[in-house]
Amino acid sequence: MKLYRFLSGPDDSSFCHKVTAALNKGWHLFGSPTYAYDKQTKSMRCGQAVVKDVEGQEYRPDTKLSDW
């Protein structure tokens, strides 16, 4: 099965740690990162898509992506 996640967070080290943790669990970067201003919080937000192939498993809508 191929899994897709979109990670997002504030423009600080916590976002970098979130992406780094995903990479260390076998996820791979997918596409370019995003960067946008959040009017509600008056702060910049970052985003990055990641993908992962998991052999021998079938995707179901209730699959918890963070478990992988």
ABEGO torsion letter per residue (X at the ends): XBBBBBBBEBBBAAAAAAAAAAAAAGBBBBEBBBBBBBAAAGBBBBBBBBBBBBBGBBBBAABBAAAX
